[in-house]
Amino acid sequence: MSRTTAAAAATAAIALGLSLLAAPAAISVEPAVASAGPGHCAREARIDVPRAEVQETACLDDLTTAGTQRTGHTDPADWSGLHAPGTRNPSGVPGIQVDGYFPDTSTSNTHHGWNHDSQFVIRLPDDWNGRLVVSGAPGTRTQYAGDYIFSDWLVARGYAYAMTDKGNNGGSFHADGDQPGDAVAEWNRRVTQLTRATRAVLRQRYGREPRRTYAFGISNGGYLVRWQLENRPGLYDGGVDWEGTLYRAQPPNLLTYLPEALTHYPAYAATGDESARKAMIAAGFHPRSEFTWEYHYSVYWDLTQRLYREEFDPSYDGELVAGVPFCQSGTPRCDADYDYAERPGARRAMAEVALTGDVRRPMLTLHGTLDALLPIRTDSDVYRPMVRRAGRAGLHRYYRIRGGTHVDGLHGTFGDRVRPLLPCARRAFQRLTAWVEDGRRPPADATVPRPPAGTDQVNRCSLR
């Protein structure tokens, strides 16, 4: 059921090429031409995703984006901007892809012409290693968002892979549900649903359940890793949280620092006002991230504040939907003047989806020190003490990646002033599996220094 009708302006604002908030485009799927090697796509006809309303299977010569771009089994717009130029990925992984959706009442996902949310993708390599990785889409992207940064690398190593669109997406995601916070709460249910369904699919395809199941996610997907390991630990053996969003009722959270950015950045940008800069730093932004602020103001801060404030506190702007874009402080109902402390309804809604730090399975968190969308000081630096207070520090490792920012595509914009996190995330996943499967504990919490000049920082990272 829809809580409100999204305004056209909010939807139009989502069309940002490299943004984590990019809306999906419809894709068409051409028939796949498959080879007939031994065991290739065996038992494809047996696949029946439990409780899926629609599913389509395809036997593919290559499950990686090198192949799925040719056959129409991915959407490059969905993963655009999440990796740095020069990132190397494997290719040539044969297997089965399953696309489909679970019953739902919202319709913002246009992939395949289905106009139906709760879409998913499942990939089943012929040469399976007995393990499964599940993820939820970052930002307001959809189920193909992880194809380049997660799926390619994982299926080439034999992992089965699944990602959900989280049940709502795009610039109107907040319209889903009856009460404030319902849309985000659905994200958690959809990851749980897909995990259970994919485990059943693995039995159908390979004749056995996975030996290990892991969660792996970035941004809102990282939040989902945290939430699943706190609340559904029986489904997973561990997870990697790549700069997960810290939803919690107490400050700081994104509704406390984003209004500060919207208030003070224009003055800093116009005159270099040092008091405005200091206010930004006090709100949580890193004092050496200033060179990224113009980009974040124009692409992320305003849109993120308005969309997520609409999700948790729709009454703030009355009959408006997601406020007034780029309004200045003093404008009536302007998000630059939003005061979370004075909005008890928002606090109650945030509490419904809040993290606690009570992780019940091994988890590695990594976060870039220059992240200016989810500043590290207001996010993972806060989450790590929450894990300690919950008595779970022994199950958690936290790596602060010096020079990292929120999306690796900014390495192409700002060059070596920012460091890609993808190679560190992949290395963290290897550290996690060694911990879970071989008992080799990962390194202690650390701030990972920038690599020496001349190092391939796009494809290599050392977690020692």
Phi and psi in degrees as a GROMACS rama.xvg file:
@    title "Ramachandran Plot"
@    xaxis  label "Phi"
@    yaxis  label "Psi"
@TYPE xy
-86.6367  133.196  SER-2
-79.8846  -32.7463  ARG-3
-159.405  165.462  THR-4
-94.3835  124.589  THR-5
-73.1725  138.427  ALA-6
-74.379  150.222  ALA-7
-62.2286  -32.5708  ALA-8
-64.7165  -38.6257  ALA-9
-66.3555  -37.6769  ALA-10
-69.8012  -41.514  THR-11
-64.6405  -34.0104  ALA-12
-66.6079  -15.2474  ALA-13
-76.4263  -14.0163  ILE-14
-79.0456  77.7512  ALA-15
-124.421  118.137  LEU-16
-54.4914  -45.6842  GLY-17
-103.596  8.13597  LEU-18
-78.0385  145.812  SER-19
-62.6428  -13.5409  LEU-20
-98.8644  18.0015  LEU-21
-66.7534  137.287  ALA-22
-83.1258  146.719  ALA-23
-75.4089  152.493  PRO-24
-104.912  153.281  ALA-25
-66.1629  143.493  ALA-26
-125.281  151.492  ILE-27
-111.724  144.5  SER-28
-110.348  120.218  VAL-29
-86.4634  151.232  GLU-30
-57.2103  135.071  PRO-31
-82.8434  142.582  ALA-32
-102.917  113.225  VAL-33
-108.425  147.524  ALA-34
-83.7805  173.257  SER-35
-123.86  48.0172  ALA-36
-68.7551  164.224  GLY-37
-57.7176  124.89  PRO-38
77.5798  0.571423  GLY-39
-66.6567  118.715  HIS-40
60.7311  30.2183  CYS-41
-57.5939  143.344  ALA-42
63.7058  21.1373  ARG-43
-56.4212  -38.8557  GLU-44
-67.2572  -18.066  ALA-45
-81.7274  -12.2465  ARG-46
-72.0689  122.964  ILE-47
-143.009  97.2116  ASP-48
-64.6608  118.055  VAL-49
-56.068  129.659  PRO-50
69.0789  6.13469  ARG-51
-72.7588  139.606  ALA-52
-82.0819  -35.7146  GLU-53
-138.851  140.165  VAL-54
-146.987  148.672  GLN-55
-134.367  128.049  GLU-56
-105.987  150.386  THR-57
-142.105  133  ALA-58
-91.4019  116.4  CYS-59
-118.01  145.91  LEU-60
-72.1369  -25.3098  ASP-61
-148.094  115.269  ASP-62
-82.5691  -9.33203  LEU-63
-82.0697  168.884  THR-64
-64.1136  -22.4143  THR-65
-60.1249  -34.0336  ALA-66
-95.0799  -40.9708  GLY-67
-70.6833  -22.8747  THR-68
-65.1909  -34.9345  GLN-69
-72.6976  -37.558  ARG-70
-93.6845  -5.85791  THR-71
83.1821  21.5466  GLY-72
-100.13  22.7464  HIS-73
-151.921  176.324  THR-74
-135.37  103.562  ASP-75
-56.8279  -29.0418  PRO-76
-63.3127  -26.1498  ALA-77
-75.0958  -28.5221  ASP-78
-110.179  6.75561  TRP-79
-60.847  136.915  SER-80
84.989  -4.82965  GLY-81
-88.774  -10.2455  LEU-82
-128.441  156.283  HIS-83
-79.7529  147.842  ALA-84
-55.7545  137.432  PRO-85
94.0429  -1.6819  GLY-86
-64.1367  130.634  THR-87
-98.7212  132.003  ARG-88
-128.675  150.277  ASN-89
-75.089  170.306  PRO-90
-153.073  176.337  SER-91
76.4788  46.9363  GLY-92
-113.359  103.395  VAL-93
-76.8375  151.37  PRO-94
165.267  -162.822  GLY-95
-110.206  136.229  ILE-96
-113.527  137.32  GLN-97
-119.593  123.226  VAL-98
-114.814  144.399  ASP-99
-179.414  -169.164  GLY-100
-150.416  153.225  TYR-101
-92.2421  158.909  PHE-102
-54.5581  135.918  PRO-103
-162.352  161.993  ASP-104
-106.983  -7.83643  THR-105
-97.4329  157.971  SER-106
-135.87  26.4964  THR-107
-79.8539  -18.3188  SER-108
-85.6342  114.464  ASN-109
-94.2821  -0.444972  THR-110
-54.1676  142.648  HIS-111
64.5296  8.20663  HIS-112
72.0003  13.8766  GLY-113
-77.672  -30.224  TRP-114
48.6688  54.0853  ASN-115
-150.111  131.907  HIS-116
-86.0822  179.607  ASP-117
63.9152  35.4162  SER-118
-78.061  154.063  GLN-119
-144.015  161.734  PHE-120
-130.161  138.14  VAL-121
-127.3  134.573  ILE-122
-123.845  132.581  ARG-123
-126.701  95.2095  LEU-124
-67.2424  146.66  PRO-125
-57.6036  -42.1881  ASP-126
-96.0025  80.925  ASP-127
-83.7861  139.327  TRP-128
-95.114  7.23804  ASN-129
85.2001  13.1624  GLY-130
-129.927  156.464  ARG-131
-129.427  140.792  LEU-132
-123.911  129.447  VAL-133
-120.398  143.826  VAL-134
-146.154  159.53  SER-135
-116.343  148.115  GLY-136
-62.8641  142.966  ALA-137
-76.9126  162.675  PRO-138
50.7357  -131.364  GLY-139
-115.634  28.24  THR-140
-77.9193  -175.334  ARG-141
-120.787  -162.783  THR-142
-69.386  -13.8039  GLN-143
-95.6728  4.47381  TYR-144
-62.2762  -30.0981  ALA-145
-92.7313  6.47695  GLY-146
-61.0473  -43.6624  ASP-147
-82.4691  -41.6295  TYR-148
-83.8993  -27.6291  ILE-149
-113.248  -61.1173  PHE-150
-59.9442  -48.9185  SER-151
-53.3215  -50.9198  ASP-152
-67.1962  -36.94  TRP-153
-75.306  -47.6759  LEU-154
-66.0044  -30.193  VAL-155
-66.0579  -21.5419  ALA-156
-98.2666  8.62111  ARG-157
94.0337  0.937213  GLY-158
-77.8317  139.027  TYR-159
-73.9589  150.305  ALA-160
-139.486  141.978  TYR-161
-146.252  140.836  ALA-162
-139.061  142.757  MET-163
-110.924  153.197  THR-164
-78.8005  1.06293  ASP-165
80.0051  -0.406453  LYS-166
95.8152  -10.5416  GLY-167
-164.97  151.22  ASN-168
-163.36  176.615  ASN-169
73.0821  -172.546  GLY-170
-71.2254  -11.1516  GLY-171
-111.425  19.3266  SER-172
-55.7461  -34.1321  PHE-173
-67.9942  -13.0569  HIS-174
-76.2766  -11.378  ALA-175
-81.1846  136.941  ASP-176
100.247  166.678  GLY-177
-95.3377  -28.9891  ASP-178
-126.277  155.64  GLN-179
-53.6873  134.052  PRO-180
91.271  -11.2799  GLY-181
-62.5955  -37.2799  ASP-182
-63.1268  -43.9443  ALA-183
-68.7007  -38.3732  VAL-184
-59.3518  -35.2524  ALA-185
-64.4443  -33.2828  GLU-186
-52.0151  -46.046  TRP-187
-64.773  -42.5705  ASN-188
-62.7612  -38.1751  ARG-189
-70.6485  -34.4736  ARG-190
-66.2133  -44.376  VAL-191
-59.2325  -45.806  THR-192
-59.3308  -46.3179  GLN-193
-67.7715  -37.3432  LEU-194
-60.4665  -48.4351  THR-195
-63.8082  -42.5641  ARG-196
-65.6483  -40.9781  ALA-197
-68.5755  -34.2301  THR-198
-60.133  -39.2064  ARG-199
-67.3729  -39.2266  ALA-200
-62.0113  -37.6332  VAL-201
-63.7365  -36.995  LEU-202
-62.626  -41.2679  ARG-203
-65.3926  -43.3659  GLN-204
-79.4641  -42.6391  ARG-205
-110.18  -9.22091  TYR-206
84.4248  9.10119  GLY-207
-159.559  158.911  ARG-208
-78.1888  161.654  GLU-209
-66.138  144.134  PRO-210
-70.7426  -33.0822  ARG-211
-140.011  145.404  ARG-212
-129.58  127.733  THR-213
-122.347  153.104  TYR-214
-109.685  141.27  ALA-215
-147.856  122.128  PHE-216
-156.785  157.908  GLY-217
-121.856  138.948  ILE-218
61.3531  -120.413  SER-219
-59.5614  -30.1572  ASN-220
-65.9362  -33.1252  GLY-221
-67.3017  -39.6808  GLY-222
-55.9041  -41.3449  TYR-223
-66.1801  -34.9827  LEU-224
-61.4527  -48.7046  VAL-225
-57.8267  -49.0294  ARG-226
-63.8854  -42.7393  TRP-227
-64.4033  -41.5755  GLN-228
-73.8809  -21.9443  LEU-229
-80.0017  -37.6562  GLU-230
-113.563  -21.1966  ASN-231
-131.273  49.6749  ARG-232
-63.5154  -23.6387  PRO-233
-65.9579  -16.1833  GLY-234
-88.7891  -14.1543  LEU-235
-131.993  156.648  TYR-236
-102.16  -12.6081  ASP-237
165.91  178.565  GLY-238
-162.223  159.723  GLY-239
-115.623  122.394  VAL-240
-104.996  106.63  ASP-241
-98.9971  100.104  TRP-242
48.9512  51.628  GLU-243
-63.586  144.072  GLY-244
-67.5656  134.094  THR-245
-95.3886  89.6019  LEU-246
-84.6438  122.745  TYR-247
-162.171  154.918  ARG-248
-71.3188  -36.8031  ALA-249
-78.326  147.961  GLN-250
-71.0047  155.002  PRO-251
-83.4272  151.788  PRO-252
-151.477  178.958  ASN-253
-62.652  -23.1607  LEU-254
-84.9689  0.938273  LEU-255
-104.02  -37.2613  THR-256
-92.8175  -27.3222  TYR-257
-65.5394  -42.5591  LEU-258
-59.4631  -33.3929  PRO-259
-63.5169  -41.0595  GLU-260
-64.1817  -43.282  ALA-261
-66.9692  -29.3755  LEU-262
-77.7445  -46.4134  THR-263
-95.9318  -27.0921  HIS-264
-61.9793  -43.3421  TYR-265
-55.2425  -39.287  PRO-266
-67.7544  -40.1519  ALA-267
-65.0466  -42.3399  TYR-268
-66.5535  -35.981  ALA-269
-75.8778  -38.2329  ALA-270
-131.214  -5.38859  THR-271
72.4228  22.0758  GLY-272
-50.5757  114.392  ASP-273
-67.9171  -32.442  GLU-274
-66.7667  -35.272  SER-275
-67.2936  -40.9225  ALA-276
-61.488  -44.5695  ARG-277
-63.2655  -34.7774  LYS-278
-65.8317  -37.2118  ALA-279
-64.0361  -45.0782  MET-280
-63.0989  -42.2889  ILE-281
-63.2519  -29.3692  ALA-282
-73.8413  -16.0811  ALA-283
128.757  -7.20225  GLY-284
-77.3586  140.568  PHE-285
-67.6617  135.771  HIS-286
-66.8207  -9.94625  PRO-287
-110.248  16.5242  ARG-288
-100.802  8.58232  SER-289
-55.7957  -34.8772  GLU-290
-65.2194  -13.9014  PHE-291
-98.5137  -5.30612  THR-292
-67.3839  -39.7892  TRP-293
-59.3111  -45.1875  GLU-294
-60.264  -47.2814  TYR-295
-67.6824  -35.2552  HIS-296
-63.7638  -45.2993  TYR-297
-76.405  -28.3415  SER-298
-105.144  -41.667  VAL-299
-112.31  -54.489  TYR-300
-58.6742  -51.1169  TRP-301
-63.7124  -49.5977  ASP-302
-64.1388  -43.8916  LEU-303
-62.5432  -46.5194  THR-304
-57.7298  -47.9126  GLN-305
-67.5623  -42.8021  ARG-306
-68.4346  -44.1661  LEU-307
-79.1868  -29.5744  TYR-308
-65.1728  -38.8463  ARG-309
-62.1204  -35.4046  GLU-310
-67.031  -44.3662  GLU-311
-95.9458  -18.6296  PHE-312
-148.989  66.4345  ASP-313
-68.6551  -19.6381  PRO-314
-77.7911  -11.9179  SER-315
-58.0356  -40.1057  TYR-316
-105.373  22.3484  ASP-317
62.1467  -128.421  GLY-318
-80.1922  -9.20799  GLU-319
-65.7228  154.477  LEU-320
-114.598  114.665  VAL-321
60.3953  35.318  ALA-322
65.3504  -159.852  GLY-323
-112.785  117.263  VAL-324
-58.9469  132.906  PRO-325
53.4148  34.8559  PHE-326
-71.4605  152.767  CYS-327
-95.0715  151.623  GLN-328
-52.2076  133.938  SER-329
104.257  -19.4393  GLY-330
-68.6492  134.32  THR-331
-54.2303  134.521  PRO-332
59.4173  30.5571  ARG-333
-82.0954  136.783  CYS-334
-69.1123  -17.9094  ASP-335
-64.3895  -24.3887  ALA-336
-101.922  12.1051  ASP-337
-65.6081  131.197  TYR-338
-121.336  97.9293  ASP-339
-57.1079  -36.3011  TYR-340
-62.8002  -23.5793  ALA-341
-97.1162  10.8626  GLU-342
-123.668  79.6175  ARG-343
-61.5711  -29.4516  PRO-344
-64.391  -39.0763  GLY-345
-64.0593  -39.9569  ALA-346
-62.8959  -41.8984  ARG-347
-64.263  -41.7588  ARG-348
-66.1686  -41.3655  ALA-349
-64.1205  -35.2968  MET-350
-63.257  -27.5014  ALA-351
-67.4912  -23.9786  GLU-352
-120.231  13.8211  VAL-353
-69.8404  148.698  ALA-354
-85.6167  155.125  LEU-355
-120.073  -19.4877  THR-356
89.6863  -3.29139  GLY-357
-84.0479  62.4933  ASP-358
-72.265  137.02  VAL-359
-111.113  0.973826  ARG-360
-136.085  157.621  ARG-361
-56.4291  135.861  PRO-362
-145.413  137.499  MET-363
-111.964  129.568  LEU-364
-110.953  135.373  THR-365
-132.718  147.063  LEU-366
-154.004  136.003  HIS-367
-78.3465  138.991  GLY-368
-70.2749  -22.5271  THR-369
-100.148  12.1351  LEU-370
-56.8719  120.918  ASP-371
-112.011  6.92267  ALA-372
-99.2751  -47.6239  LEU-373
-117.973  80.4074  LEU-374
-53.6177  136.128  PRO-375
-59.9181  -33.3468  ILE-376
-70.1917  -24.1176  ARG-377
-102.261  3.79381  THR-378
-128.954  -95.764  ASP-379
-68.4902  -28.9639  SER-380
-65.249  -22.2949  ASP-381
-89.012  -37.6377  VAL-382
-67.9164  -39.4422  TYR-383
-57.1047  -46.6816  ARG-384
-63.0083  -30.1653  PRO-385
-62.5124  -40.9644  MET-386
-63.6686  -41.7267  VAL-387
-62.0292  -46.4891  ARG-388
-63.5737  -28.0277  ARG-389
-79.4781  -2.60782  ALA-390
78.4898  22.2398  GLY-391
-115.213  17.2611  ARG-392
-57.3613  -32.307  ALA-393
-67.4668  -17.8034  GLY-394
-97.2  6.01962  LEU-395
-132.701  142.371  HIS-396
-129.139  144.432  ARG-397
-130.567  121.943  TYR-398
-120.181  116.305  TYR-399
-90.1998  117.739  ARG-400
-95.7202  107.215  ILE-401
-64.727  127.267  ARG-402
89.6469  -3.92919  GLY-403
-79.1657  147.661  GLY-404
-123.277  -168.713  THR-405
-75.9793  -42.0178  HIS-406
-124.576  136.957  VAL-407
-67.874  -18.4288  ASP-408
-59.4791  -22.5173  GLY-409
-69.2853  -14.0726  LEU-410
-63.601  -33.4867  HIS-411
-71.847  -26.4007  GLY-412
-84.015  -44.1851  THR-413
-110.334  1.07205  PHE-414
62.9026  -143.459  GLY-415
-73.3272  1.14231  ASP-416
-69.5853  -20.2709  ARG-417
-125.42  151.925  VAL-418
-113.228  131.754  ARG-419
-65.5144  142.073  PRO-420
-97.6021  -15.8948  LEU-421
-53.6853  -47.6545  LEU-422
-62.405  -30.5  PRO-423
-72.001  -36.4332  CYS-424
-64.9782  -42.0163  ALA-425
-65.5424  -40.5324  ARG-426
-65.8567  -37.6449  ARG-427
-62.4798  -38.0448  ALA-428
-63.9687  -40.6361  PHE-429
-63.7279  -39.3713  GLN-430
-63.9633  -38.5838  ARG-431
-63.1865  -48.9621  LEU-432
-65.8664  -34.4564  THR-433
-65.5722  -35.6136  ALA-434
-66.868  -49.668  TRP-435
-69.4385  -43.273  VAL-436
-95.6419  -26.825  GLU-437
-120.76  -2.16566  ASP-438
73.3602  15.0534  GLY-439
-88.7934  104.666  ARG-440
-67.1038  138.872  ARG-441
-72.4377  167.021  PRO-442
-58.6722  157.255  PRO-443
-64.8017  165.053  ALA-444
-48.9482  141.145  ASP-445
-160.278  157.203  ALA-446
-95.3568  116.117  THR-447
-82.7685  119.351  VAL-448
-69.8631  161.204  PRO-449
-66.9884  145.259  ARG-450
-70.43  157.855  PRO-451
-61.78  156.146  PRO-452
-56.423  139.702  ALA-453
89.8628  -8.26466  GLY-454
-78.0088  145.383  THR-455
-78.2896  81.7545  ASP-456
-73.8222  -12.498  GLN-457
-74.1739  -31.2337  VAL-458
-121.872  -2.38116  ASN-459
-132.1  144.167  ARG-460
-155.424  138.364  CYS-461
-113.304  122.367  SER-462
-109.511  99.8503  LEU-463
